[in-house]
Structure formats: C-alpha cells, structure tokens
Amino acid sequence: MTTLRIETDADLGRRNTLALPARAAQLATIRSLDEARALVADPRRRGLPRFVLGGGSNLVLCGDFAGLVLQAALSGRARTGEDAEAFYVTAGAGENWHDFVQWTLAAGHPGLENLALIPGTVGAAPIQNIGAYGLEVCERFAHLDALDLDAGELRRFDAAACRFGYRDSVFKQEGWHLSGRYLIVAVTFRLPKAWAPLTRYADVAAELDAAGVARPTAVDIAAAVTAIRRRKLPDPAAIPNAGSFFQNPVVAAEQAARLQAAYPALPTYAQADGRVKLAAGWLIEQAGWKGRNRGPVGMFEKQALILVNRGGARGADVRALADAVRADVQARFGVALAPEPIYFPAT
C-alpha cells in the first residue's frame, strides 16, 4: 500500500536554490518506486504536464507551472557489487550528492572526491553530467534505473545509452528533463580499486600544498575541494544561487590560439578531441561583470561565474542578466556562453 500524497498549489520558491518564486498546480514527493508506479497508474494524473525536480540547484524557475511536479526523494545507499577492477555503489536518486560522496569515502571507496560539495541530488548528477577539478560523473558511472512515466516500465541506462557530453546527457538532448518522461530511481557508480589522485588543477594542488599534504589520499582531495568551493562560492542558504551559471566554452584550437595571443592570461585546457576549453569565469570578469548587478541579481563579487539573487528576483531578472553577460562576452571575445541551469517552464 502506498502513502503517496499530492500537494496542490505547491510553493516552489523554497525548492530551488536561486529562491525564485513559482507555484505548481500539483506536487508529488516520490519516496519509493511503488509510489512512482502508483502515480503512473492514477487516471487522475494522466495527460497532465509533468516536471521532475531534484534538489533545485540547477534550475531557473521562470513562472508558475499548471501541471504535476514530481520531487524525487528516493533514498538509500549501498555497495552493490565488485569485479576485479572496481567496486559498485548505488544510491537512491533523492540522496544528497555531497553526503553520498562523503559516504563513499568513509566506506573506503575513493573515486568521487573531486566532485565534493557540488549541490544537488544523486539523480540529477547524470542528467547534467556534473564535473569539477578534472573529473566528470560519466567517468565513474555504471548505470541508472529510471521509470518511464509514459509506459510505466523500469528501464536501465548504461553509459552508452546516456550519451554523455560536456554538462550533457540524453536526458537533456531528448528534452526528457523538461517533459517529465523519466523519473530516475537510482544510480550506480563504478569506483576503481586501482585509485590514483587527480590533482592536476592548480587550485587543488595549491590547496594541498598549503596544507602540507605531499601524498594526498582521496579524503585529503575531498577536503581540499570542499575548502576551495566554500571559499569561492556563496552558500545558497545565505545568498541564493545556482552554482556555476555558465558552462566553460569549448572552442577550436585555432580560435583558442588567437585568443591567447591577444589575452596571454586567459586560462585554457586542451581537450582530447583537439579542441580547447576556456575559463568562462575569466571571460566574464574581463567583460566587466564580476560583482556587477542588474536589478535584483548580479554576478558574485568573489567568483564571476556565479549568478546570485540579491533579493526579490524573478526568473525574468535572471534571464535578462544572463543574456546581458552572454552578449558582452560574445562582443568582446567572439565566444558564445551557454547557461548550465535549466530554464523552466521553457519560454
């Protein structure tokens, strides 16, 4: 028997880290697969527009939603297998991402430490293919289980089926993250037994050096990453934000060379496919937006990549500032910035 309850005229303002006001006609908090299946089988919900909500940390709410929001709150975490090369750990989609990373380290299974303190839930991590400090989730991903809310069937997605890209996956490519087609139930990660530290990013190396750590463990790296993020990024509980607002743009090697010749201080990162990743925060700062406000929103004074709500902002304010930043960066550097968060409802 399920205890599924539906909230009507639900407040979404407290369910997104930018603290943008919006309401949903209906909201269901899904705590189990049985509850999700009961929702699918309920004839009163058929035909309603749907949207699946995680932790609301990668979301720009642009208005009210006259449909059904599914808040993924499935819990649980366990080691679920191993082979000669790796341990497999599984977490419910509603688990807090950082808490899960800390749990894997406490269990003696390193591999996710560079992704410490990224906000959001486990279920949202593969949708966005979250990444930081030289690691992306796809590099530790085994598979996920998701309920097809149209067919009522559970489907397993391996890495190939997820079609991962830079801050991208099939869930974004097919628009499923906006249509509410799939509810991710659980995600399984493959954590290497032959672990090696990833410390090539200058910030991480400098943090470890300052702490006097010459041979870092995974716990040391997680602590360093956490300290860096806390120093650079505002706490959403104090200053509402959605983390890094723009993707680091990836450009052709020829364009990167021209930009470096004109701007020698521009940070660049060579990619395996021959292209070059640029630092969006540096571009935004050089375009004059670091610490600059437009109405009730602005780019954070300690990190130009972070868009913050100074108080009373709405989705339209966020979009206007983001568009202005993108236009200035394009005009000065000829580089197009893409937002990381999802705009919803899409307009």
ROMIPA-9520 format. One line per field, with one value per residue: residue in one letter; x negated, y negated, z of N, C-alpha, C, O in turn. Coordinates in steps of 0.2 Angstrom, whole numbers. Atoms other than C-alpha are relative to their C-alpha. Layout:
% ROMIPA-9520
resn = (a,...);
n_east = (X,...);
n_north = (Y,...);
n_up = (Z,...);
ca_east = (X,...);
ca_north = (Y,...);
ca_up = (Z,...);
c_east = (X,...);
c_north = (Y,...);
c_up = (Z,...);
o_east = (X,...);
o_north = (Y,...);
o_up = (Z,...);
***
This chain:
% ROMIPA-9520
resn = (m,t,t,l,r,i,e,t,d,a,d,l,g,r,r,n,t,l,a,l,p,a,r,a,a,q,l,a,t,i,r,s,l,d,e,a,r,a,l,v,a,d,p,r,r,r,g,l,p,r,f,v,l,g,g,g,s,n,l,v,l,c,g,d,f,a,g,l,v,l,q,a,a,l,s,g,r,a,r,t,g,e,d,a,e,a,f,y,v,t,a,g,a,g,e,n,w,h,d,f,v,q,w,t,l,a,a,g,h,p,g,l,e,n,l,a,l,i,p,g,t,v,g,a,a,p,i,q,n,i,g,a,y,g,l,e,v,c,e,r,f,a,h,l,d,a,l,d,l,d,a,g,e,l,r,r,f,d,a,a,a,c,r,f,g,y,r,d,s,v,f,k,q,e,g,w,h,l,s,g,r,y,l,i,v,a,v,t,f,r,l,p,k,a,w,a,p,l,t,r,y,a,d,v,a,a,e,l,d,a,a,g,v,a,r,p,t,a,v,d,i,a,a,a,v,t,a,i,r,r,r,k,l,p,d,p,a,a,i,p,n,a,g,s,f,f,q,n,p,v,v,a,a,e,q,a,a,r,l,q,a,a,y,p,a,l,p,t,y,a,q,a,d,g,r,v,k,l,a,a,g,w,l,i,e,q,a,g,w,k,g,r,n,r,g,p,v,g,m,f,e,k,q,a,l,i,l,v,n,r,g,g,a,r,g,a,d,v,r,a,l,a,d,a,v,r,a,d,v,q,a,r,f,g,v,a,l,a,p,e,p,i,y,f,p,a,t);
n_east = (-4,4,-2,1,-4,0,-1,-3,3,6,5,7,5,5,3,6,5,0,-5,-5,-7,-4,-4,-2,-6,0,7,0,6,1,5,1,-2,-7,-4,0,-4,-7,-2,-1,-6,-5,-3,0,7,1,-1,3,7,4,7,3,5,4,2,-1,6,2,-6,-3,-8,-2,-7,-4,0,-7,1,2,7,2,6,3,3,2,6,3,7,3,5,-5,4,7,4,7,2,-4,-6,-6,-4,-6,-3,-7,0,-1,6,4,6,6,0,1,7,3,-1,5,7,0,0,6,-1,2,-2,-5,3,1,-6,-2,-3,-4,-7,-5,-1,3,-4,1,7,1,-4,4,7,4,7,4,7,3,-4,-8,-4,0,6,-1,-7,-1,-7,-5,-7,-5,-7,-3,-6,-5,-1,-1,5,7,5,7,5,7,3,-1,-7,0,2,3,5,2,-6,-6,-2,-6,-6,-1,0,-7,-5,-4,1,-6,-6,-2,0,3,2,6,-1,7,6,6,7,6,6,6,4,6,-1,5,-2,0,2,4,-2,4,-3,0,7,2,-3,3,6,-1,-2,6,-2,4,-2,-7,-5,-7,-3,4,-3,-7,1,3,-5,-5,2,0,-7,-3,4,-1,-7,-4,-5,-6,-4,2,0,-3,3,-1,7,3,-6,1,4,7,-1,5,1,6,7,2,-3,4,7,0,-2,5,5,-2,-1,4,-2,-6,1,-2,1,0,-4,2,-2,3,-3,3,-5,2,-2,-6,0,5,-3,-5,4,3,-5,-2,-6,1,-3,-4,-7,-6,-6,1,5,6,5,3,6,5,0,-4,-4,-6,-5,-3,-6,1,-6,-6,0,-4,4,1,6,6,1,3,7,4,0,4,7,1,1,7,6,0,2,7,4,-2,-2,-7,-1,-6,-1,-1,-6,-6,-6,-6,-2,4,-3);
n_north = (6,6,6,5,6,6,7,5,7,-1,5,-2,5,-3,-6,2,4,7,3,3,-2,-3,-5,-6,-2,-6,-2,-6,-2,-7,-3,-7,-2,-2,6,3,-4,2,6,-2,-4,4,3,7,4,-1,6,6,2,-2,2,-4,5,-3,4,7,4,2,1,7,0,5,1,-5,-6,-2,-7,-4,0,-5,2,-7,-1,-7,0,-6,-1,-6,-3,-5,-5,1,-4,0,7,5,-1,4,3,3,4,2,6,5,1,5,-2,0,-5,-7,0,-1,-7,-4,0,-3,-8,-2,-1,7,1,6,5,7,3,2,6,2,-1,-4,-7,-6,-1,5,0,-2,4,5,-3,5,-1,5,-1,-6,-6,0,-6,-6,-4,-5,-2,-7,0,3,-3,6,-2,4,2,-1,-7,-3,-6,1,-1,1,4,-1,7,1,2,6,4,6,5,5,2,-2,-7,-1,3,6,0,-2,4,-4,3,5,-3,-5,-7,-5,2,-4,-3,-2,0,-4,3,-5,3,-4,-3,3,7,5,7,5,6,4,7,4,1,-6,-1,6,-1,-5,2,4,-5,-4,-7,-2,-6,0,-6,3,4,6,4,3,5,5,2,3,7,5,1,5,7,4,0,2,-4,2,2,7,4,-4,-1,-7,-2,3,1,-1,-6,2,-1,-4,3,-3,2,7,6,0,3,7,3,1,5,6,1,-5,-3,-4,-7,-5,-7,-4,-5,-6,0,5,6,3,3,6,2,5,5,5,4,4,5,5,4,5,-2,-3,5,5,-2,3,0,-4,-5,2,-5,0,4,-4,-5,3,-5,-2,5,0,4,5,1,2,-1,-4,-4,5,4,-5,-1,7,1,-5,2,5,-3,-4,4,3,-5,-2,6,1,-5,-4,-6,0,-3,-4,0,-7,-2,-1,5,-4,-3,2,5);
n_up = (0,1,-4,4,-1,5,-3,5,0,-4,0,2,-1,-5,3,5,-4,2,-3,5,-1,5,-3,4,-1,-4,-2,-3,-2,1,-5,1,7,0,1,7,4,-2,3,7,1,-2,6,-1,2,7,5,-3,1,-6,-1,-5,-4,-5,-5,2,0,7,2,0,0,4,-1,-3,4,-1,1,-5,-1,-4,-4,-1,-7,-1,-4,0,3,-1,4,3,4,2,5,-1,1,-3,-4,2,-5,2,-5,2,4,-4,-5,1,3,-4,-6,3,1,-6,-2,4,-3,-6,1,3,8,3,8,1,-5,3,1,-6,-1,5,-3,4,-1,4,7,4,2,7,5,1,0,-4,0,-3,-1,4,0,2,-2,5,-1,-6,1,3,3,-4,1,0,2,6,-2,5,1,-6,0,-3,5,-2,5,-1,2,7,1,-2,5,-4,3,-5,-3,5,0,4,-3,3,7,3,-4,-5,-7,0,1,-6,3,-4,-7,-2,-6,-3,4,-2,2,0,-3,1,-5,1,-1,1,-1,5,-3,5,0,-4,-7,-5,-2,-5,-6,-3,-2,-5,-6,-2,2,6,3,-2,0,3,-5,0,6,-1,-5,4,5,-4,-2,5,2,-6,0,6,2,-5,-2,2,-5,-2,6,5,7,4,2,6,5,7,2,3,8,4,7,4,-2,3,-4,-6,1,1,-7,-4,2,-2,-7,-2,-6,0,-2,5,-1,6,0,3,7,3,-2,-6,-5,-2,-7,1,-5,2,6,-3,-4,5,3,-4,-4,-7,-5,3,0,4,-4,-6,1,2,1,-7,0,-1,5,5,3,-4,0,-6,-1,-5,-4,4,7,4,6,6,-2,1,7,3,-2,4,7,0,-1,6,6,-1,2,8,4,-2,1,5,-3,-2,-7,-1,-7,-2,-2,4,0,0,7,5,3);
ca_east = (0,-7,-6,-8,-1,2,-1,10,4,-13,-26,-42,-51,-59,-63,-76,-92,-90,-75,-64,-45,-34,-20,-15,3,-1,-17,-20,-35,-41,-50,-49,-47,-30,-24,-30,-21,-5,-6,-8,7,18,30,32,14,15,12,5,-11,-25,-42,-54,-63,-78,-87,-83,-101,-102,-86,-79,-60,-53,-35,-21,-18,0,-5,-12,-29,-37,-50,-62,-66,-71,-84,-96,-115,-124,-139,-130,-145,-163,-174,-192,-194,-181,-168,-150,-140,-122,-112,-93,-90,-85,-101,-111,-126,-139,-133,-134,-152,-157,-149,-159,-175,-170,-167,-184,-179,-188,-184,-171,-182,-185,-166,-164,-152,-143,-125,-110,-105,-112,-98,-102,-120,-120,-107,-119,-135,-142,-160,-174,-193,-197,-183,-165,-152,-152,-170,-163,-146,-140,-121,-105,-87,-73,-54,-47,-32,-23,-25,-25,-41,-58,-72,-91,-103,-121,-134,-132,-113,-116,-125,-136,-144,-151,-137,-125,-116,-102,-90,-94,-97,-79,-71,-66,-72,-58,-45,-45,-47,-58,-60,-77,-76,-94,-111,-126,-144,-160,-174,-191,-201,-217,-214,-225,-224,-218,-227,-232,-221,-231,-219,-218,-237,-239,-227,-235,-252,-246,-240,-257,-250,-263,-255,-236,-223,-205,-199,-213,-207,-189,-194,-204,-190,-177,-188,-190,-172,-167,-180,-175,-156,-142,-131,-114,-106,-114,-115,-103,-112,-113,-132,-142,-129,-138,-147,-166,-165,-175,-182,-193,-211,-214,-202,-210,-227,-221,-213,-228,-239,-228,-225,-240,-232,-217,-216,-215,-213,-217,-204,-206,-197,-209,-198,-202,-191,-191,-188,-170,-173,-189,-180,-165,-177,-186,-170,-167,-153,-162,-152,-141,-122,-107,-92,-90,-103,-121,-137,-146,-160,-171,-168,-162,-154,-141,-125,-116,-99,-102,-84,-67,-72,-61,-66,-64,-78,-90,-87,-90,-106,-112,-108,-117,-133,-132,-131,-146,-157,-152,-155,-172,-179,-169,-164,-147,-142,-129,-120,-121,-105,-88,-75,-58,-45,-54,-50);
ca_north = (0,-17,-33,-44,-62,-76,-94,-107,-125,-120,-133,-130,-145,-135,-121,-130,-137,-153,-156,-161,-162,-150,-138,-121,-116,-99,-92,-74,-69,-52,-42,-24,-15,-9,-27,-32,-17,-22,-39,-32,-21,-35,-40,-57,-62,-56,-69,-82,-91,-84,-90,-80,-91,-86,-97,-113,-118,-119,-127,-144,-145,-156,-156,-145,-128,-122,-103,-90,-92,-76,-79,-64,-59,-41,-37,-23,-19,-3,6,17,27,28,35,37,18,9,8,3,-8,-13,-27,-32,-47,-58,-56,-72,-72,-78,-67,-52,-57,-58,-41,-33,-39,-34,-16,-16,-18,-33,-40,-54,-65,-79,-81,-85,-99,-100,-104,-94,-76,-59,-58,-74,-71,-61,-72,-86,-75,-86,-89,-98,-99,-86,-74,-71,-59,-49,-43,-34,-30,-12,-13,-21,-14,-26,-24,-28,-38,-36,-17,-13,-2,-2,-5,-3,-16,-11,-25,-22,-24,-40,-48,-59,-75,-91,-95,-85,-68,-60,-67,-84,-80,-72,-85,-72,-83,-96,-84,-73,-57,-48,-48,-42,-30,-25,-27,-15,-21,-11,-16,-10,2,-5,-23,-37,-55,-69,-84,-92,-108,-122,-126,-109,-107,-124,-119,-103,-111,-124,-110,-102,-86,-79,-62,-65,-52,-54,-61,-74,-79,-80,-91,-102,-103,-107,-121,-129,-128,-136,-150,-154,-150,-158,-147,-146,-147,-164,-171,-162,-155,-140,-137,-140,-148,-146,-131,-133,-136,-123,-131,-126,-126,-140,-151,-147,-152,-168,-172,-168,-178,-193,-189,-179,-177,-168,-150,-136,-117,-106,-93,-75,-79,-93,-107,-119,-123,-141,-148,-156,-165,-174,-179,-186,-195,-203,-209,-219,-208,-202,-210,-219,-219,-222,-225,-212,-200,-200,-191,-186,-198,-183,-172,-180,-163,-163,-172,-177,-183,-199,-198,-198,-192,-183,-171,-186,-195,-180,-178,-197,-197,-181,-187,-203,-194,-182,-197,-206,-191,-187,-205,-206,-189,-181,-167,-161,-156,-143,-143,-127,-128,-123,-137,-130,-132,-134,-150);
ca_up = (0,-5,6,-9,-6,-18,-13,-23,-27,-21,-17,-27,-21,-6,-18,-29,-23,-33,-22,-37,-34,-43,-39,-46,-48,-41,-32,-28,-17,-23,-9,-17,-34,-28,-26,-43,-50,-41,-48,-66,-63,-56,-70,-62,-67,-85,-98,-85,-90,-79,-72,-62,-48,-39,-27,-37,-38,-57,-60,-66,-62,-75,-69,-62,-69,-72,-71,-60,-52,-46,-32,-32,-14,-16,-3,1,-2,-3,-10,-23,-31,-37,-50,-52,-56,-47,-33,-37,-26,-28,-21,-22,-34,-19,-9,-7,-18,-6,8,-4,-9,9,12,-2,6,23,16,8,-10,-17,-35,-32,-21,-34,-35,-17,-12,-28,-24,-29,-29,-35,-48,-55,-57,-73,-81,-80,-81,-67,-66,-57,-55,-69,-66,-74,-67,-83,-79,-63,-70,-72,-75,-69,-67,-72,-73,-90,-84,-100,-102,-83,-86,-77,-89,-86,-95,-96,-101,-119,-118,-108,-122,-110,-116,-108,-95,-106,-107,-117,-104,-110,-128,-130,-118,-106,-91,-96,-102,-86,-97,-85,-66,-61,-47,-43,-49,-49,-49,-53,-42,-46,-35,-43,-37,-42,-36,-48,-43,-60,-57,-50,-36,-29,-30,-21,-8,-4,-4,8,20,19,10,-2,-5,-4,0,-8,9,8,-10,-5,10,-2,-15,-1,6,-11,-15,2,0,-18,-19,-9,2,-6,11,14,-4,-16,-32,-44,-43,-59,-71,-87,-95,-99,-118,-129,-145,-159,-156,-169,-160,-144,-151,-157,-140,-131,-142,-138,-120,-113,-96,-102,-94,-107,-106,-120,-124,-130,-146,-150,-145,-131,-115,-110,-92,-93,-76,-83,-99,-88,-76,-91,-98,-83,-74,-58,-44,-55,-53,-64,-54,-40,-47,-51,-54,-37,-32,-27,-42,-58,-64,-50,-53,-37,-31,-21,-15,-23,-40,-53,-67,-80,-70,-70,-89,-93,-83,-91,-108,-105,-99,-114,-126,-118,-119,-137,-142,-133,-136,-150,-138,-135,-117,-113,-97,-86,-77,-84,-88,-83,-89,-105,-114);
c_east = (-4,3,-1,5,-2,1,3,-3,-6,-5,-7,-6,-5,-3,-5,-5,-1,6,5,7,3,4,2,8,1,-8,1,-8,-1,-6,-1,2,8,5,0,5,8,2,1,7,6,3,1,-6,-1,1,-2,-7,-4,-7,-3,-5,-4,-1,1,-6,-2,6,2,7,2,8,4,1,7,0,-2,-8,-2,-7,-3,-4,-1,-6,-3,-7,-3,-6,4,-4,-7,-2,-7,-3,3,5,6,4,6,4,7,-1,1,-5,-4,-6,-6,0,-2,-8,-4,1,-4,-7,0,0,-6,0,-1,2,4,-3,0,7,4,4,4,7,4,0,-3,4,-1,-7,-2,4,-4,-7,-4,-7,-4,-7,-2,4,7,3,0,-6,1,7,0,7,5,6,5,7,2,8,6,2,1,-5,-7,-5,-7,-4,-7,-3,1,7,1,-2,-3,-4,-1,7,6,1,6,6,1,1,7,5,4,0,6,6,3,1,-2,-1,-6,1,-6,-5,-6,-6,-5,-6,-6,-4,-7,1,-6,2,0,-1,-3,3,-4,3,0,-7,-2,3,-3,-7,0,1,-6,1,-4,3,8,4,7,3,-4,3,7,0,-2,5,6,-2,0,7,3,-3,3,8,4,5,7,5,-1,1,3,-4,1,-7,-2,6,-1,-5,-7,0,-6,0,-5,-6,-3,3,-3,-6,1,2,-6,-6,2,1,-4,2,6,-2,3,-1,1,5,-2,2,-4,2,-3,6,-3,3,6,-1,-5,3,6,-3,-3,5,3,6,-2,2,5,7,4,6,-1,-4,-6,-5,-5,-7,-6,-2,5,5,6,5,4,6,-1,6,6,0,5,-4,-1,-7,-6,-1,-3,-7,-4,-1,-5,-8,-2,-2,-6,-6,0,-3,-8,-5,2,2,7,0,6,1,0,7,6,5,6,5,-4,4,-4);
c_north = (-6,-6,-6,-6,-5,-6,-4,-7,0,-6,3,-5,3,6,-1,-4,-7,-4,-4,2,3,5,5,2,6,2,7,2,8,3,8,1,1,-7,-3,4,-2,-6,1,3,-4,-4,-8,-4,1,-6,-7,-1,2,-3,3,-5,4,-4,-8,-4,-2,-2,-8,0,-6,-2,6,6,4,8,3,0,7,-1,7,0,7,0,7,0,6,2,6,5,-2,5,-1,-7,-5,2,-4,-2,-3,-4,-2,-7,-6,-2,-7,2,0,5,7,0,2,7,5,0,3,8,2,1,-7,0,-6,-6,-7,-3,-2,-7,-3,1,4,7,5,1,-5,0,2,-4,-5,2,-5,2,-6,2,7,6,-1,6,6,4,5,3,7,1,-4,4,-6,3,-4,-2,0,7,4,5,-3,1,-1,-4,1,-7,-1,-3,-8,-6,-7,-5,-5,-3,2,8,0,-3,-7,-1,1,-5,3,-4,-5,3,5,7,5,-3,5,2,1,0,4,-3,6,-4,4,3,-3,-7,-4,-7,-4,-6,-5,-8,-4,-1,5,1,-5,1,5,-2,-5,4,4,7,1,6,1,6,-3,-4,-7,-5,-3,-6,-6,-3,-4,-7,-5,-2,-5,-7,-4,-1,-2,6,-2,-2,-7,-5,5,0,7,3,-3,-1,1,6,-4,1,4,-3,4,-2,-6,-6,-1,-4,-7,-4,-1,-5,-7,-1,6,3,4,8,4,7,4,6,6,0,-6,-7,-3,-3,-7,-1,-5,-6,-5,-4,-5,-6,-5,-4,-4,2,2,-5,-5,2,-3,2,5,6,-2,5,-1,-4,5,5,-2,5,1,-6,0,-4,-5,-1,-2,1,5,3,-5,-4,4,0,-6,-1,5,-2,-6,2,4,-5,-4,4,1,-6,-1,5,5,7,0,4,3,1,8,1,0,-6,4,-5,-3,-5,-2);
c_up = (0,5,-4,1,-5,3,-6,1,4,-1,-2,2,5,-3,-6,4,-2,4,-4,2,-6,4,-5,2,4,1,3,2,0,4,-2,-8,0,0,-7,-4,1,-3,-7,-1,1,-6,1,-2,-7,-4,3,-2,6,0,6,3,4,6,-2,0,-7,-4,0,-1,-3,1,3,-5,1,-2,7,1,4,4,2,7,2,4,0,-3,2,-5,-3,-4,-1,-5,1,0,4,5,-3,6,-3,5,-3,-3,5,5,-2,-3,4,5,-3,-1,6,3,-3,3,7,0,-3,-7,-3,-8,-1,3,-4,-2,6,0,-6,2,-4,2,-4,-6,-5,-3,-7,-5,-3,-2,4,0,3,1,-3,0,-2,3,-5,1,6,-1,-2,-3,5,-1,0,-2,-5,3,-5,-1,7,1,3,-6,3,-6,2,-3,-7,-2,3,-4,3,-5,5,3,-4,1,-5,3,-2,-7,-3,4,5,7,0,-1,6,-3,5,7,2,7,4,-5,3,-2,0,2,0,6,-1,0,-1,1,-6,3,-5,0,5,7,5,2,5,7,4,2,6,7,1,-2,-6,-3,2,-1,-3,5,0,-6,1,5,-4,-5,4,2,-6,-2,5,0,-6,-1,6,2,-2,6,2,-6,-6,-7,-2,-1,-6,-5,-7,-1,-2,-7,-2,-7,-4,2,-4,3,6,0,-1,6,4,-2,2,7,3,7,0,1,-5,2,-6,1,-4,-8,-4,1,6,5,2,7,-1,6,-2,-5,3,4,-5,-3,4,5,7,5,-2,0,-5,3,6,-1,-2,0,7,0,2,-5,-6,-4,4,-1,6,0,6,4,-4,-8,-3,-5,-6,2,-1,-8,-3,2,-4,-7,-1,1,-6,-6,1,-2,-7,-3,1,-3,-6,2,2,7,0,7,3,3,-5,1,0,3,-6,-4,-7);
o_east = (-9,9,-2,11,-8,6,0,-4,-7,-6,-9,-11,-11,-6,-6,-3,-5,6,7,8,2,3,2,9,5,-12,4,-12,2,-11,-6,6,11,10,5,8,12,8,6,10,12,0,2,-5,-6,6,-3,-11,-1,-9,0,-9,-2,4,1,-5,-7,7,0,10,1,10,1,0,9,4,-1,-11,2,-12,0,-8,-1,-11,-1,-8,-2,-5,6,-1,-9,1,-9,-8,1,7,5,6,6,3,8,-5,-1,-5,-5,-10,-10,-5,-5,-11,-8,-3,-7,-10,-5,-3,-7,-4,4,4,4,1,1,7,10,1,6,9,3,-2,-6,1,-1,-8,-5,2,-5,-11,-9,-9,-1,-8,-5,2,10,0,-1,-6,-3,9,-3,7,3,7,5,7,2,12,12,8,4,-5,-8,-5,-8,-4,-9,0,2,8,5,-1,-1,-7,0,10,11,-4,9,11,7,5,9,11,9,4,8,11,9,5,1,-3,-5,2,-6,-4,-7,-7,-5,-9,-6,-5,-10,0,-12,8,-4,3,-7,0,-5,-1,-2,-9,-6,-1,-4,-10,-4,-1,-6,-2,-2,2,9,3,7,6,0,4,8,4,0,6,8,2,2,8,7,0,3,10,3,7,9,10,4,4,-1,-5,3,-8,0,9,3,-10,-7,1,-12,5,-9,-7,-6,0,-4,-8,-3,-1,-7,-9,-2,0,-1,0,8,-6,8,-6,6,5,-6,-2,-2,-1,-7,10,-9,8,4,1,-4,2,6,-1,-2,3,8,9,3,0,7,9,2,9,-6,-5,-7,-3,-6,-11,-12,-7,11,10,11,3,6,7,-2,6,6,5,8,-9,-7,-10,-11,-7,-7,-11,-10,-6,-8,-12,-8,-7,-10,-11,-6,-7,-11,-10,-2,2,9,-2,11,-3,2,9,5,6,8,4,-5,10,-1);
o_north = (-7,-6,-12,-5,-6,-7,-4,-9,-4,-8,7,-3,1,10,3,-9,-11,-10,-10,8,2,7,4,2,7,1,7,1,11,1,11,-3,0,-7,-6,1,-2,-7,-2,1,-2,-8,-11,-10,-2,-9,-12,4,1,-5,3,-8,9,-6,-12,-10,-5,0,-11,2,-12,-7,11,5,6,10,0,2,8,-2,11,-4,9,-3,12,-3,8,0,10,10,-7,10,-4,-9,-11,8,-9,2,-6,-3,-2,-11,-12,-6,-9,6,5,8,11,6,6,10,10,5,6,11,8,5,-10,5,-8,-11,-12,-9,-3,-11,-8,6,5,9,3,2,-4,-3,-1,-4,-7,-2,-8,7,-11,8,11,11,-6,12,11,10,9,6,9,2,-5,6,-10,8,-10,3,0,9,9,10,-9,6,-6,-2,0,-11,-7,-8,-11,-12,-12,-3,-4,-6,-2,11,-5,-5,-10,-5,-2,-4,1,-3,-7,0,7,11,10,-9,11,-2,0,1,4,-4,10,-8,10,-1,-5,-10,-2,-9,-4,-9,-10,-12,-1,-1,4,3,-3,0,5,0,-4,1,8,12,-1,7,4,10,-9,-9,-12,-11,-8,-10,-12,-9,-9,-12,-11,-8,-10,-11,-10,-6,0,10,-7,-6,-11,-10,9,-5,12,7,-9,4,3,7,-9,7,3,-3,8,-8,-10,-11,-7,-8,-11,-9,-6,-8,-12,-7,11,9,7,11,3,8,4,9,5,3,-7,-12,1,-6,-7,2,-11,-11,-11,-10,-11,-11,-11,-10,-8,-2,3,-11,-9,8,-8,7,3,10,-8,11,-6,-3,2,8,-2,3,4,-12,6,-9,-2,-4,-7,-1,9,1,-4,-6,1,0,-6,-3,3,-1,-6,-1,3,-4,-5,2,2,-5,-3,4,9,12,-4,10,1,2,12,7,-2,-8,8,-8,-9,-5,-7);
o_up = (4,6,-1,1,-7,6,-12,7,9,-7,1,0,5,1,-9,7,1,3,-2,2,-11,10,-11,7,9,-3,8,-2,3,4,1,-10,-5,-4,-9,-9,-3,-5,-10,-6,0,-9,-5,-4,-10,-3,0,-3,12,-5,11,0,8,9,3,0,-7,-9,5,-6,-1,-3,5,-11,7,-6,12,-4,9,0,5,8,8,2,-3,-9,8,-11,0,-8,1,-6,6,3,5,5,-6,10,-8,11,-9,-1,3,9,-8,0,5,7,0,0,7,6,0,4,8,4,-4,-10,-4,-11,-7,3,0,-3,7,-3,-5,4,-10,8,-9,-12,-11,-9,-11,-11,-9,-4,1,-1,4,2,0,-2,0,3,-2,-1,6,4,-7,-9,11,-7,5,-6,-5,3,-3,-1,7,5,1,-9,7,-12,8,-5,-9,-6,0,-4,2,-9,11,0,-5,3,-7,0,-2,-10,-8,2,7,11,6,1,6,0,6,8,2,12,10,-11,9,-8,4,-1,2,11,5,-6,1,-2,-11,6,-3,-3,11,12,11,8,10,12,10,8,11,12,6,1,-12,-9,7,-6,-5,3,1,-6,-1,4,-3,-5,2,2,-4,-3,3,1,-6,-5,12,-2,0,4,5,-6,-8,-10,1,-6,-8,-7,-11,4,-5,-9,0,-10,-1,4,0,4,8,4,2,7,8,2,3,10,5,8,5,-2,-8,6,-9,6,-9,-12,-10,-1,10,2,4,9,-2,4,0,-5,1,4,-4,-6,3,8,11,5,2,-2,-9,3,10,4,-5,2,9,-5,0,-6,-5,-7,1,1,8,-3,11,10,-8,-11,1,-7,-9,-3,-3,-10,-7,-2,-7,-10,-6,-3,-9,-10,-4,-5,-10,-8,-3,-6,-9,-2,6,7,-3,11,-1,2,-11,7,-5,8,-5,-5,-10);
***
